[in-house]
Amino acid sequence: MKKYPILLCLLFPALMGYTQRLTSADKAGDDTLSLVKIEKAGKYGFTDTSGKVVIAPVYDAIGPFQHGLALVKKGKKTGYLLPDGKTSSLKYDSAWVKEGRYHFVKLDGKVGLLDDKGKELVAPKYEEVNGIRDGYVSVKQGGKYGVINPQGKMVLKPEYERLGFVTNGTMLVYIDGKCGRADLVKGKVVMTAYEKVGPFRDGMAWVRQDKKFGFINTDGDLVIPVMYDWVGNFNEGLVAVATEKKYGFINKKNQVVIAQKYDKAYTYTKGKGMIRQNGKVGYVDMDGNETWAEAAPILPAAHGADGK
């Protein structure tokens, strides 16, 4: 994790100062505000372009505004400054900004995170804090990982050895050699004995073990054996599956609805499954009736096991 120490701003000549434009994303209202950094008796602050002091020069060091906040240091303590001149508590031992938008702080050797209003989104009590995606934050405590949501609420306690990526409000989690799928909105985790778990669609999620695929339900019960070479995601009660490079569709009872005879099968939707055979693309209904398009339709993105 790359840090940007606040003392770097002292490398710039104070007499030159700088002008910075803060957009409505940085302050309330539609007007913009230009601030000019000033120095007086070794202390730093801001004026507007007319020379009126907006933020009194009382800080030993001051950084540029990034995502609504600017790093400041006063004495031995560090915090963040808002455009209206108010500051977060100047109580931290150090602070830094990552990716221009994550405002990290450290106190007594523990890391925390502030929101863009200078309030503690994550209290400084963790070994490690990282922004992951869609406002979710991972934390590390006791060598284990957990997740805090955009409102600052812990949705996964730090008890996992590894976390996956956030996708549509869910993520993979790993513990004791097992893989699970966590719903970050509901805070529910379905752990399995498998090496990988797909997203839940239509109440079912694929699982992978030794390069074979099957399906579990939302309780984590294996309802379709791990037997297929490839699977898609369930929709309208059916899912595309493949064995020995031949594709078809099954239902939630693992019953063959559309025989595995196609070169490729896609998501089943609106009562038909999209298929490909001998270079042609068409559709097949539950009775096996095929309709072949004269002009090749746009093929959907591959949303199945491992994205294949």
FIDRENPA-105025 format. One record per residue (C-alpha): residue number from 0; residue in three letters; y, z, x. Coordinates in nm, 4 decimals, m for minus. Layout:
# FIDRENPA-105025
{rofi:NUM | marmar:ALA | c2:Y | c3:Z | c1:X}
...
***
This chain:
# FIDRENPA-105025
{rofi:0 | marmar:MET | c2:0.0000 | c3:0.0000 | c1:0.0000}
{rofi:1 | marmar:LYS | c2:0.3238 | c3:m0.1145 | c1:0.1638}
{rofi:2 | marmar:LYS | c2:0.6135 | c3:0.1315 | c1:0.1471}
{rofi:3 | marmar:TYR | c2:0.9847 | c3:0.0648 | c1:0.1751}
{rofi:4 | marmar:PRO | c2:1.1473 | c3:0.3729 | c1:0.3263}
{rofi:5 | marmar:ILE | c2:1.4872 | c3:0.4477 | c1:0.1896}
{rofi:6 | marmar:LEU | c2:1.6317 | c3:0.4829 | c1:0.5388}
{rofi:7 | marmar:LEU | c2:1.6065 | c3:0.1060 | c1:0.5835}
{rofi:8 | marmar:CYS | c2:1.9209 | c3:0.0672 | c1:0.3790}
{rofi:9 | marmar:LEU | c2:2.1144 | c3:0.2418 | c1:0.6554}
{rofi:10 | marmar:LEU | c2:2.0547 | c3:m0.0587 | c1:0.8778}
{rofi:11 | marmar:PHE | c2:2.3144 | c3:m0.2529 | c1:0.6808}
{rofi:12 | marmar:PRO | c2:2.6796 | c3:m0.1931 | c1:0.7826}
{rofi:13 | marmar:ALA | c2:2.8343 | c3:0.0327 | c1:0.5245}
{rofi:14 | marmar:LEU | c2:3.1753 | c3:m0.1296 | c1:0.5511}
{rofi:15 | marmar:MET | c2:3.0333 | c3:m0.4642 | c1:0.4433}
{rofi:16 | marmar:GLY | c2:2.8652 | c3:m0.3154 | c1:0.1386}
{rofi:17 | marmar:TYR | c2:2.7005 | c3:m0.5436 | c1:m0.1145}
{rofi:18 | marmar:THR | c2:2.7489 | c3:m0.6621 | c1:m0.4699}
{rofi:19 | marmar:GLN | c2:2.4597 | c3:m0.6466 | c1:m0.7127}
{rofi:20 | marmar:ARG | c2:2.4317 | c3:m0.7855 | c1:m1.0632}
{rofi:21 | marmar:LEU | c2:2.2450 | c3:m0.5734 | c1:m1.3164}
{rofi:22 | marmar:THR | c2:2.1279 | c3:m0.7636 | c1:m1.6227}
{rofi:23 | marmar:SER | c2:2.0648 | c3:m0.6302 | c1:m1.9713}
{rofi:24 | marmar:ALA | c2:1.7076 | c3:m0.5599 | c1:m1.8570}
{rofi:25 | marmar:ASP | c2:1.8554 | c3:m0.2969 | c1:m1.6241}
{rofi:26 | marmar:LYS | c2:2.1091 | c3:m0.1368 | c1:m1.8595}
{rofi:27 | marmar:ALA | c2:2.1666 | c3:m0.1165 | c1:m2.2313}
{rofi:28 | marmar:GLY | c2:2.3807 | c3:m0.3834 | c1:m2.3956}
{rofi:29 | marmar:ASP | c2:2.4367 | c3:m0.7501 | c1:m2.3321}
{rofi:30 | marmar:ASP | c2:2.7204 | c3:m0.7136 | c1:m2.0810}
{rofi:31 | marmar:THR | c2:2.6490 | c3:m0.7331 | c1:m1.7122}
{rofi:32 | marmar:LEU | c2:2.7807 | c3:m0.4915 | c1:m1.4529}
{rofi:33 | marmar:SER | c2:2.8545 | c3:m0.5703 | c1:m1.0894}
{rofi:34 | marmar:LEU | c2:2.8326 | c3:m0.2807 | c1:m0.8475}
{rofi:35 | marmar:VAL | c2:2.9612 | c3:m0.2724 | c1:m0.4932}
{rofi:36 | marmar:LYS | c2:2.8099 | c3:m0.0302 | c1:m0.2465}
{rofi:37 | marmar:ILE | c2:3.0669 | c3:0.1907 | c1:m0.0749}
{rofi:38 | marmar:GLU | c2:3.0654 | c3:0.4440 | c1:0.2077}
{rofi:39 | marmar:LYS | c2:3.2938 | c3:0.7422 | c1:0.2517}
{rofi:40 | marmar:ALA | c2:3.2543 | c3:0.9987 | c1:0.5275}
{rofi:41 | marmar:GLY | c2:2.8931 | c3:0.8976 | c1:0.5781}
{rofi:42 | marmar:LYS | c2:2.8063 | c3:0.9206 | c1:0.2096}
{rofi:43 | marmar:TYR | c2:2.7187 | c3:0.6343 | c1:m0.0226}
{rofi:44 | marmar:GLY | c2:2.7907 | c3:0.5348 | c1:m0.3808}
{rofi:45 | marmar:PHE | c2:2.9028 | c3:0.2387 | c1:m0.5948}
{rofi:46 | marmar:THR | c2:3.2244 | c3:0.1018 | c1:m0.7412}
{rofi:47 | marmar:ASP | c2:3.2710 | c3:m0.1795 | c1:m0.9875}
{rofi:48 | marmar:THR | c2:3.4396 | c3:m0.5018 | c1:m0.8715}
{rofi:49 | marmar:SER | c2:3.7823 | c3:m0.3617 | c1:m0.9536}
{rofi:50 | marmar:GLY | c2:3.7296 | c3:m0.0754 | c1:m0.7114}
{rofi:51 | marmar:LYS | c2:3.6745 | c3:0.1918 | c1:m0.9749}
{rofi:52 | marmar:VAL | c2:3.4162 | c3:0.4453 | c1:m0.8635}
{rofi:53 | marmar:VAL | c2:3.1118 | c3:0.4224 | c1:m1.0891}
{rofi:54 | marmar:ILE | c2:2.8744 | c3:0.6297 | c1:m0.8784}
{rofi:55 | marmar:ALA | c2:3.0412 | c3:0.8831 | c1:m0.6519}
{rofi:56 | marmar:PRO | c2:2.9645 | c3:0.8557 | c1:m0.2774}
{rofi:57 | marmar:VAL | c2:2.7566 | c3:1.1708 | c1:m0.2481}
{rofi:58 | marmar:TYR | c2:2.4252 | c3:1.0316 | c1:m0.1187}
{rofi:59 | marmar:ASP | c2:2.3061 | c3:1.0196 | c1:0.2389}
{rofi:60 | marmar:ALA | c2:2.1298 | c3:0.6902 | c1:0.1718}
{rofi:61 | marmar:ILE | c2:2.1117 | c3:0.4535 | c1:m0.1216}
{rofi:62 | marmar:GLY | c2:1.9001 | c3:0.1460 | c1:m0.1852}
{rofi:63 | marmar:PRO | c2:1.9315 | c3:m0.1586 | c1:m0.4107}
{rofi:64 | marmar:PHE | c2:1.8519 | c3:m0.1449 | c1:m0.7809}
{rofi:65 | marmar:GLN | c2:1.5027 | c3:m0.2665 | c1:m0.8605}
{rofi:66 | marmar:HIS | c2:1.3744 | c3:m0.2757 | c1:m1.2171}
{rofi:67 | marmar:GLY | c2:1.6460 | c3:m0.0390 | c1:m1.3381}
{rofi:68 | marmar:LEU | c2:1.6410 | c3:0.2169 | c1:m1.0571}
{rofi:69 | marmar:ALA | c2:1.7697 | c3:0.2560 | c1:m0.7028}
{rofi:70 | marmar:LEU | c2:1.6253 | c3:0.4800 | c1:m0.4350}
{rofi:71 | marmar:VAL | c2:1.8584 | c3:0.7597 | c1:m0.3193}
{rofi:72 | marmar:LYS | c2:1.8376 | c3:1.0387 | c1:m0.0657}
{rofi:73 | marmar:LYS | c2:2.0408 | c3:1.3568 | c1:m0.0518}
{rofi:74 | marmar:GLY | c2:1.9633 | c3:1.6086 | c1:0.2164}
{rofi:75 | marmar:LYS | c2:1.5888 | c3:1.6269 | c1:0.2592}
{rofi:76 | marmar:LYS | c2:1.5090 | c3:1.5213 | c1:m0.0964}
{rofi:77 | marmar:THR | c2:1.4625 | c3:1.1783 | c1:m0.2500}
{rofi:78 | marmar:GLY | c2:1.4842 | c3:1.0445 | c1:m0.6048}
{rofi:79 | marmar:TYR | c2:1.6034 | c3:0.7480 | c1:m0.8071}
{rofi:80 | marmar:LEU | c2:1.9433 | c3:0.6515 | c1:m0.9400}
{rofi:81 | marmar:LEU | c2:2.0215 | c3:0.4944 | c1:m1.2793}
{rofi:82 | marmar:PRO | c2:2.3085 | c3:0.2425 | c1:m1.3263}
{rofi:83 | marmar:ASP | c2:2.5066 | c3:0.5040 | c1:m1.5234}
{rofi:84 | marmar:GLY | c2:2.5123 | c3:0.7298 | c1:m1.2165}
{rofi:85 | marmar:LYS | c2:2.2551 | c3:0.9778 | c1:m1.3413}
{rofi:86 | marmar:THR | c2:1.9585 | c3:1.0508 | c1:m1.1202}
{rofi:87 | marmar:SER | c2:1.6022 | c3:1.1556 | c1:m1.1616}
{rofi:88 | marmar:SER | c2:1.5313 | c3:1.4946 | c1:m1.0130}
{rofi:89 | marmar:LEU | c2:1.6123 | c3:1.4878 | c1:m0.6425}
{rofi:90 | marmar:LYS | c2:1.3017 | c3:1.6862 | c1:m0.5636}
{rofi:91 | marmar:TYR | c2:1.0599 | c3:1.4451 | c1:m0.3992}
{rofi:92 | marmar:ASP | c2:0.9615 | c3:1.4366 | c1:m0.0343}
{rofi:93 | marmar:SER | c2:0.9546 | c3:1.0579 | c1:m0.0310}
{rofi:94 | marmar:ALA | c2:0.9759 | c3:0.7599 | c1:m0.2651}
{rofi:95 | marmar:TRP | c2:0.9106 | c3:0.3875 | c1:m0.2462}
{rofi:96 | marmar:VAL | c2:0.9003 | c3:0.0760 | c1:m0.4612}
{rofi:97 | marmar:LYS | c2:0.6044 | c3:m0.1588 | c1:m0.4858}
{rofi:98 | marmar:GLU | c2:0.6238 | c3:m0.5153 | c1:m0.6184}
{rofi:99 | marmar:GLY | c2:0.9861 | c3:m0.4487 | c1:m0.7125}
{rofi:100 | marmar:ARG | c2:0.8873 | c3:m0.2585 | c1:m1.0272}
{rofi:101 | marmar:TYR | c2:0.6632 | c3:0.0385 | c1:m0.9521}
{rofi:102 | marmar:HIS | c2:0.8663 | c3:0.3474 | c1:m0.8600}
{rofi:103 | marmar:PHE | c2:0.6406 | c3:0.5798 | c1:m0.6652}
{rofi:104 | marmar:VAL | c2:0.7154 | c3:0.9350 | c1:m0.5527}
{rofi:105 | marmar:LYS | c2:0.5370 | c3:1.1867 | c1:m0.3322}
{rofi:106 | marmar:LEU | c2:0.5625 | c3:1.5644 | c1:m0.3495}
{rofi:107 | marmar:ASP | c2:0.3582 | c3:1.8085 | c1:m0.1412}
{rofi:108 | marmar:GLY | c2:0.1300 | c3:1.5251 | c1:m0.0345}
{rofi:109 | marmar:LYS | c2:0.0533 | c3:1.4092 | c1:m0.3903}
{rofi:110 | marmar:VAL | c2:0.1602 | c3:1.0776 | c1:m0.5473}
{rofi:111 | marmar:GLY | c2:0.3221 | c3:1.0117 | c1:m0.8847}
{rofi:112 | marmar:LEU | c2:0.5002 | c3:0.7307 | c1:m1.0686}
{rofi:113 | marmar:LEU | c2:0.8302 | c3:0.7137 | c1:m1.2584}
{rofi:114 | marmar:ASP | c2:0.9171 | c3:0.4817 | c1:m1.5461}
{rofi:115 | marmar:ASP | c2:1.2274 | c3:0.2601 | c1:m1.5391}
{rofi:116 | marmar:LYS | c2:1.4317 | c3:0.5445 | c1:m1.6911}
{rofi:117 | marmar:GLY | c2:1.3572 | c3:0.7759 | c1:m1.4013}
{rofi:118 | marmar:LYS | c2:1.1133 | c3:0.9945 | c1:m1.5956}
{rofi:119 | marmar:GLU | c2:0.7721 | c3:1.0912 | c1:m1.4654}
{rofi:120 | marmar:LEU | c2:0.5154 | c3:0.8575 | c1:m1.6171}
{rofi:121 | marmar:VAL | c2:0.2524 | c3:1.0016 | c1:m1.3842}
{rofi:122 | marmar:ALA | c2:0.3113 | c3:1.3486 | c1:m1.2410}
{rofi:123 | marmar:PRO | c2:0.2822 | c3:1.3696 | c1:m0.8598}
{rofi:124 | marmar:LYS | c2:m0.0595 | c3:1.5325 | c1:m0.8429}
{rofi:125 | marmar:TYR | c2:m0.2896 | c3:1.2490 | c1:m0.7378}
{rofi:126 | marmar:GLU | c2:m0.4261 | c3:1.1229 | c1:m0.4089}
{rofi:127 | marmar:GLU | c2:m0.3434 | c3:0.7675 | c1:m0.5064}
{rofi:128 | marmar:VAL | c2:m0.1641 | c3:0.5855 | c1:m0.7902}
{rofi:129 | marmar:ASN | c2:m0.1633 | c3:0.2096 | c1:m0.8496}
{rofi:130 | marmar:GLY | c2:m0.0271 | c3:m0.0213 | c1:m1.1167}
{rofi:131 | marmar:ILE | c2:m0.3134 | c3:m0.2406 | c1:m1.2377}
{rofi:132 | marmar:ARG | c2:m0.2239 | c3:m0.4563 | c1:m1.5392}
{rofi:133 | marmar:ASP | c2:m0.0547 | c3:m0.4571 | c1:m1.8801}
{rofi:134 | marmar:GLY | c2:0.1184 | c3:m0.1268 | c1:m1.8032}
{rofi:135 | marmar:TYR | c2:m0.2023 | c3:0.0588 | c1:m1.7188}
{rofi:136 | marmar:VAL | c2:m0.2128 | c3:0.2685 | c1:m1.4023}
{rofi:137 | marmar:SER | c2:m0.5131 | c3:0.3823 | c1:m1.2011}
{rofi:138 | marmar:VAL | c2:m0.5149 | c3:0.7273 | c1:m1.0408}
{rofi:139 | marmar:LYS | c2:m0.7421 | c3:0.8797 | c1:m0.7791}
{rofi:140 | marmar:GLN | c2:m0.8312 | c3:1.2472 | c1:m0.7743}
{rofi:141 | marmar:GLY | c2:m1.1143 | c3:1.4077 | c1:m0.5821}
{rofi:142 | marmar:GLY | c2:m1.2213 | c3:1.0654 | c1:m0.4610}
{rofi:143 | marmar:LYS | c2:m1.2759 | c3:0.9394 | c1:m0.8180}
{rofi:144 | marmar:TYR | c2:m1.0707 | c3:0.6989 | c1:m1.0294}
{rofi:145 | marmar:GLY | c2:m0.9246 | c3:0.7215 | c1:m1.3785}
{rofi:146 | marmar:VAL | c2:m0.6721 | c3:0.5305 | c1:m1.5919}
{rofi:147 | marmar:ILE | c2:m0.3395 | c3:0.6240 | c1:m1.7525}
{rofi:148 | marmar:ASN | c2:m0.1974 | c3:0.4054 | c1:m2.0291}
{rofi:149 | marmar:PRO | c2:0.1616 | c3:0.2695 | c1:m2.0528}
{rofi:150 | marmar:GLN | c2:0.2680 | c3:0.5798 | c1:m2.2498}
{rofi:151 | marmar:GLY | c2:0.1574 | c3:0.8114 | c1:m1.9694}
{rofi:152 | marmar:LYS | c2:m0.1557 | c3:0.9336 | c1:m2.1497}
{rofi:153 | marmar:MET | c2:m0.4798 | c3:0.9585 | c1:m1.9540}
{rofi:154 | marmar:VAL | c2:m0.7368 | c3:0.7395 | c1:m2.1288}
{rofi:155 | marmar:LEU | c2:m1.0088 | c3:0.7599 | c1:m1.8615}
{rofi:156 | marmar:LYS | c2:m1.0562 | c3:1.0802 | c1:m1.6655}
{rofi:157 | marmar:PRO | c2:m1.0860 | c3:1.0360 | c1:m1.2864}
{rofi:158 | marmar:GLU | c2:m1.4646 | c3:1.0386 | c1:m1.2671}
{rofi:159 | marmar:TYR | c2:m1.5485 | c3:0.6787 | c1:m1.1753}
{rofi:160 | marmar:GLU | c2:m1.6398 | c3:0.5431 | c1:m0.8338}
{rofi:161 | marmar:ARG | c2:m1.4831 | c3:0.2034 | c1:m0.8984}
{rofi:162 | marmar:LEU | c2:m1.2762 | c3:0.0260 | c1:m1.1621}
{rofi:163 | marmar:GLY | c2:m1.2709 | c3:m0.3400 | c1:m1.2611}
{rofi:164 | marmar:PHE | c2:m0.9802 | c3:m0.5496 | c1:m1.3890}
{rofi:165 | marmar:VAL | c2:m0.8020 | c3:m0.4918 | c1:m1.7197}
{rofi:166 | marmar:THR | c2:m0.8847 | c3:m0.7726 | c1:m1.9651}
{rofi:167 | marmar:ASN | c2:m0.7740 | c3:m0.7572 | c1:m2.3283}
{rofi:168 | marmar:GLY | c2:m0.7510 | c3:m0.3795 | c1:m2.3156}
{rofi:169 | marmar:THR | c2:m1.0961 | c3:m0.3264 | c1:m2.1622}
{rofi:170 | marmar:MET | c2:m1.2310 | c3:m0.2898 | c1:m1.8110}
{rofi:171 | marmar:LEU | c2:m1.5525 | c3:m0.2424 | c1:m1.6184}
{rofi:172 | marmar:VAL | c2:m1.6226 | c3:0.1024 | c1:m1.4734}
{rofi:173 | marmar:TYR | c2:m1.8866 | c3:0.2069 | c1:m1.2219}
{rofi:174 | marmar:ILE | c2:m2.0492 | c3:0.5423 | c1:m1.1602}
{rofi:175 | marmar:ASP | c2:m2.3785 | c3:0.6512 | c1:m1.0027}
{rofi:176 | marmar:GLY | c2:m2.4890 | c3:0.2912 | c1:m0.9587}
{rofi:177 | marmar:LYS | c2:m2.4364 | c3:0.2152 | c1:m1.3280}
{rofi:178 | marmar:CYS | c2:m2.1870 | c3:m0.0186 | c1:m1.4907}
{rofi:179 | marmar:GLY | c2:m2.0036 | c3:0.0361 | c1:m1.8179}
{rofi:180 | marmar:ARG | c2:m1.7349 | c3:m0.1205 | c1:m2.0326}
{rofi:181 | marmar:ALA | c2:m1.4308 | c3:0.0935 | c1:m2.1161}
{rofi:182 | marmar:ASP | c2:m1.2092 | c3:0.0365 | c1:m2.4192}
{rofi:183 | marmar:LEU | c2:m0.8701 | c3:0.1521 | c1:m2.2903}
{rofi:184 | marmar:VAL | c2:m0.7135 | c3:0.1541 | c1:m2.6372}
{rofi:185 | marmar:LYS | c2:m0.9758 | c3:0.3803 | c1:m2.7950}
{rofi:186 | marmar:GLY | c2:m1.0674 | c3:0.5595 | c1:m2.4728}
{rofi:187 | marmar:LYS | c2:m1.4345 | c3:0.4872 | c1:m2.5389}
{rofi:188 | marmar:VAL | c2:m1.6796 | c3:0.4026 | c1:m2.2594}
{rofi:189 | marmar:VAL | c2:m2.0212 | c3:0.2461 | c1:m2.3088}
{rofi:190 | marmar:MET | c2:m2.2277 | c3:0.3072 | c1:m1.9957}
{rofi:191 | marmar:THR | c2:m2.5380 | c3:0.1022 | c1:m1.9210}
{rofi:192 | marmar:ALA | c2:m2.8091 | c3:0.0807 | c1:m1.6592}
{rofi:193 | marmar:TYR | c2:m2.7130 | c3:m0.2781 | c1:m1.5808}
{rofi:194 | marmar:GLU | c2:m2.5240 | c3:m0.4294 | c1:m1.2892}
{rofi:195 | marmar:LYS | c2:m2.2574 | c3:m0.5899 | c1:m1.5064}
{rofi:196 | marmar:VAL | c2:m2.1383 | c3:m0.5772 | c1:m1.8679}
{rofi:197 | marmar:GLY | c2:m1.9380 | c3:m0.8405 | c1:m2.0545}
{rofi:198 | marmar:PRO | c2:m1.6679 | c3:m0.7893 | c1:m2.3180}
{rofi:199 | marmar:PHE | c2:m1.7666 | c3:m0.6783 | c1:m2.6668}
{rofi:200 | marmar:ARG | c2:m1.7374 | c3:m0.9650 | c1:m2.9115}
{rofi:201 | marmar:ASP | c2:m1.8633 | c3:m0.9487 | c1:m3.2679}
{rofi:202 | marmar:GLY | c2:m2.0087 | c3:m0.6046 | c1:m3.1871}
{rofi:203 | marmar:MET | c2:m2.2181 | c3:m0.7329 | c1:m2.8962}
{rofi:204 | marmar:ALA | c2:m2.1712 | c3:m0.7500 | c1:m2.5180}
{rofi:205 | marmar:TRP | c2:m2.3832 | c3:m0.9323 | c1:m2.2644}
{rofi:206 | marmar:VAL | c2:m2.5416 | c3:m0.7454 | c1:m1.9747}
{rofi:207 | marmar:ARG | c2:m2.6716 | c3:m0.8815 | c1:m1.6458}
{rofi:208 | marmar:GLN | c2:m2.9584 | c3:m0.7655 | c1:m1.4290}
{rofi:209 | marmar:ASP | c2:m3.1276 | c3:m0.9620 | c1:m1.1497}
{rofi:210 | marmar:LYS | c2:m2.9511 | c3:m1.2856 | c1:m1.2568}
{rofi:211 | marmar:LYS | c2:m3.0792 | c3:m1.2609 | c1:m1.6153}
{rofi:212 | marmar:PHE | c2:m2.8802 | c3:m1.1822 | c1:m1.9313}
{rofi:213 | marmar:GLY | c2:m2.9320 | c3:m0.9963 | c1:m2.2559}
{rofi:214 | marmar:PHE | c2:m2.7131 | c3:m0.8110 | c1:m2.5102}
{rofi:215 | marmar:ILE | c2:m2.6262 | c3:m0.4538 | c1:m2.6048}
{rofi:216 | marmar:ASN | c2:m2.4528 | c3:m0.3217 | c1:m2.9156}
{rofi:217 | marmar:THR | c2:m2.1508 | c3:m0.0902 | c1:m2.9218}
{rofi:218 | marmar:ASP | c2:m2.3784 | c3:0.2126 | c1:m2.8825}
{rofi:219 | marmar:GLY | c2:m2.5135 | c3:0.0694 | c1:m2.5572}
{rofi:220 | marmar:ASP | c2:m2.8586 | c3:m0.0076 | c1:m2.7008}
{rofi:221 | marmar:LEU | c2:m3.0311 | c3:m0.3180 | c1:m2.5658}
{rofi:222 | marmar:VAL | c2:m3.0854 | c3:m0.5340 | c1:m2.8741}
{rofi:223 | marmar:ILE | c2:m3.1586 | c3:m0.8685 | c1:m2.7073}
{rofi:224 | marmar:PRO | c2:m3.3851 | c3:m0.8562 | c1:m2.4000}
{rofi:225 | marmar:VAL | c2:m3.2561 | c3:m0.9509 | c1:m2.0561}
{rofi:226 | marmar:MET | c2:m3.4241 | c3:m1.2925 | c1:m2.0494}
{rofi:227 | marmar:TYR | c2:m3.1643 | c3:m1.5728 | c1:m2.0455}
{rofi:228 | marmar:ASP | c2:m3.0262 | c3:m1.7661 | c1:m1.7494}
{rofi:229 | marmar:TRP | c2:m2.6820 | c3:m1.7823 | c1:m1.9101}
{rofi:230 | marmar:VAL | c2:m2.5161 | c3:m1.6561 | c1:m2.2269}
{rofi:231 | marmar:GLY | c2:m2.1789 | c3:m1.6928 | c1:m2.3960}
{rofi:232 | marmar:ASN | c2:m1.9995 | c3:m1.4457 | c1:m2.6206}
{rofi:233 | marmar:PHE | c2:m2.0990 | c3:m1.3809 | c1:m2.9816}
{rofi:234 | marmar:ASN | c2:m1.8857 | c3:m1.5252 | c1:m3.2611}
{rofi:235 | marmar:GLU | c2:m1.9660 | c3:m1.5541 | c1:m3.6318}
{rofi:236 | marmar:GLY | c2:m2.3041 | c3:m1.3946 | c1:m3.5641}
{rofi:237 | marmar:LEU | c2:m2.4247 | c3:m1.6564 | c1:m3.3156}
{rofi:238 | marmar:VAL | c2:m2.4095 | c3:m1.7011 | c1:m2.9400}
{rofi:239 | marmar:ALA | c2:m2.4849 | c3:m1.9847 | c1:m2.6994}
{rofi:240 | marmar:VAL | c2:m2.7715 | c3:m1.9176 | c1:m2.4565}
{rofi:241 | marmar:ALA | c2:m2.9464 | c3:m2.1166 | c1:m2.1856}
{rofi:242 | marmar:THR | c2:m3.2905 | c3:m2.1178 | c1:m2.0271}
{rofi:243 | marmar:GLU | c2:m3.3844 | c3:m2.3628 | c1:m1.7535}
{rofi:244 | marmar:LYS | c2:m3.0552 | c3:m2.5487 | c1:m1.8067}
{rofi:245 | marmar:LYS | c2:m3.1155 | c3:m2.6144 | c1:m2.1769}
{rofi:246 | marmar:TYR | c2:m2.8654 | c3:m2.4704 | c1:m2.4247}
{rofi:247 | marmar:GLY | c2:m2.8836 | c3:m2.3608 | c1:m2.7882}
{rofi:248 | marmar:PHE | c2:m2.7791 | c3:m2.0778 | c1:m3.0199}
{rofi:249 | marmar:ILE | c2:m2.9429 | c3:m1.7487 | c1:m3.1261}
{rofi:250 | marmar:ASN | c2:m2.8473 | c3:m1.4778 | c1:m3.3734}
{rofi:251 | marmar:LYS | c2:m2.8173 | c3:m1.1010 | c1:m3.3236}
{rofi:252 | marmar:LYS | c2:m3.1913 | c3:m1.0582 | c1:m3.3811}
{rofi:253 | marmar:ASN | c2:m3.2652 | c3:m1.2943 | c1:m3.0927}
{rofi:254 | marmar:GLN | c2:m3.3918 | c3:m1.5556 | c1:m3.3381}
{rofi:255 | marmar:VAL | c2:m3.3421 | c3:m1.9205 | c1:m3.2455}
{rofi:256 | marmar:VAL | c2:m3.0997 | c3:m2.0762 | c1:m3.4931}
{rofi:257 | marmar:ILE | c2:m3.0228 | c3:m2.3973 | c1:m3.3028}
{rofi:258 | marmar:ALA | c2:m3.2876 | c3:m2.5108 | c1:m3.0559}
{rofi:259 | marmar:GLN | c2:m3.2226 | c3:m2.5064 | c1:m2.6814}
{rofi:260 | marmar:LYS | c2:m3.2142 | c3:m2.8787 | c1:m2.6194}
{rofi:261 | marmar:TYR | c2:m2.8539 | c3:m2.9506 | c1:m2.5211}
{rofi:262 | marmar:ASP | c2:m2.6930 | c3:m3.0026 | c1:m2.1811}
{rofi:263 | marmar:LYS | c2:m2.4276 | c3:m2.7461 | c1:m2.2725}
{rofi:264 | marmar:ALA | c2:m2.3298 | c3:m2.5288 | c1:m2.5684}
{rofi:265 | marmar:TYR | c2:m2.0003 | c3:m2.3552 | c1:m2.6388}
{rofi:266 | marmar:THR | c2:m1.8646 | c3:m2.0995 | c1:m2.8845}
{rofi:267 | marmar:TYR | c2:m1.9884 | c3:m2.1121 | c1:m3.2428}
{rofi:268 | marmar:THR | c2:m1.6874 | c3:m2.1228 | c1:m3.4735}
{rofi:269 | marmar:LYS | c2:m1.6029 | c3:m2.2351 | c1:m3.8279}
{rofi:270 | marmar:GLY | c2:m1.9699 | c3:m2.2817 | c1:m3.9066}
{rofi:271 | marmar:LYS | c2:m2.0443 | c3:m2.5153 | c1:m3.6178}
{rofi:272 | marmar:GLY | c2:m2.1316 | c3:m2.4918 | c1:m3.2520}
{rofi:273 | marmar:MET | c2:m1.9773 | c3:m2.7279 | c1:m3.0006}
{rofi:274 | marmar:ILE | c2:m2.2395 | c3:m2.9032 | c1:m2.7888}
{rofi:275 | marmar:ARG | c2:m2.2645 | c3:m3.1625 | c1:m2.5123}
{rofi:276 | marmar:GLN | c2:m2.5508 | c3:m3.4062 | c1:m2.4641}
{rofi:277 | marmar:ASN | c2:m2.5823 | c3:m3.7131 | c1:m2.2422}
{rofi:278 | marmar:GLY | c2:m2.2091 | c3:m3.7124 | c1:m2.1734}
{rofi:279 | marmar:LYS | c2:m2.1170 | c3:m3.6980 | c1:m2.5439}
{rofi:280 | marmar:VAL | c2:m1.9543 | c3:m3.4003 | c1:m2.7156}
{rofi:281 | marmar:GLY | c2:m2.0230 | c3:m3.3051 | c1:m3.0731}
{rofi:282 | marmar:TYR | c2:m2.0986 | c3:m3.0274 | c1:m3.3202}
{rofi:283 | marmar:VAL | c2:m2.4106 | c3:m2.8830 | c1:m3.4779}
{rofi:284 | marmar:ASP | c2:m2.4406 | c3:m2.6607 | c1:m3.7844}
{rofi:285 | marmar:MET | c2:m2.6961 | c3:m2.3883 | c1:m3.8572}
{rofi:286 | marmar:ASP | c2:m2.9301 | c3:m2.6427 | c1:m4.0148}
{rofi:287 | marmar:GLY | c2:m2.9294 | c3:m2.8518 | c1:m3.6984}
{rofi:288 | marmar:ASN | c2:m2.7158 | c3:m3.1318 | c1:m3.8420}
{rofi:289 | marmar:GLU | c2:m2.5234 | c3:m3.2995 | c1:m3.5590}
{rofi:290 | marmar:THR | c2:m2.1857 | c3:m3.4690 | c1:m3.5679}
{rofi:291 | marmar:TRP | c2:m2.0781 | c3:m3.6634 | c1:m3.2620}
{rofi:292 | marmar:ALA | c2:m1.7092 | c3:m3.7180 | c1:m3.1950}
{rofi:293 | marmar:GLU | c2:m1.5902 | c3:m4.0745 | c1:m3.1357}
{rofi:294 | marmar:ALA | c2:m1.3205 | c3:m3.9422 | c1:m2.9048}
{rofi:295 | marmar:ALA | c2:m1.4146 | c3:m3.6518 | c1:m2.6817}
{rofi:296 | marmar:PRO | c2:m1.2436 | c3:m3.3337 | c1:m2.8047}
{rofi:297 | marmar:ILE | c2:m1.0812 | c3:m3.0906 | c1:m2.5677}
{rofi:298 | marmar:LEU | c2:m1.3558 | c3:m2.8656 | c1:m2.4371}
{rofi:299 | marmar:PRO | c2:m1.2874 | c3:m2.4928 | c1:m2.4615}
{rofi:300 | marmar:ALA | c2:m1.2512 | c3:m2.2799 | c1:m2.1522}
{rofi:301 | marmar:ALA | c2:m1.5788 | c3:m2.1308 | c1:m2.0362}
{rofi:302 | marmar:HIS | c2:m1.5956 | c3:m1.7782 | c1:m2.1789}
{rofi:303 | marmar:GLY | c2:m1.9419 | c3:m1.6545 | c1:m2.1097}
{rofi:304 | marmar:ALA | c2:m2.1437 | c3:m1.4591 | c1:m1.8602}
{rofi:305 | marmar:ASP | c2:m1.9493 | c3:m1.4588 | c1:m1.5320}
{rofi:306 | marmar:GLY | c2:m1.7219 | c3:m1.7304 | c1:m1.6730}
{rofi:307 | marmar:LYS | c2:m1.9841 | c3:m2.0009 | c1:m1.6222}
***
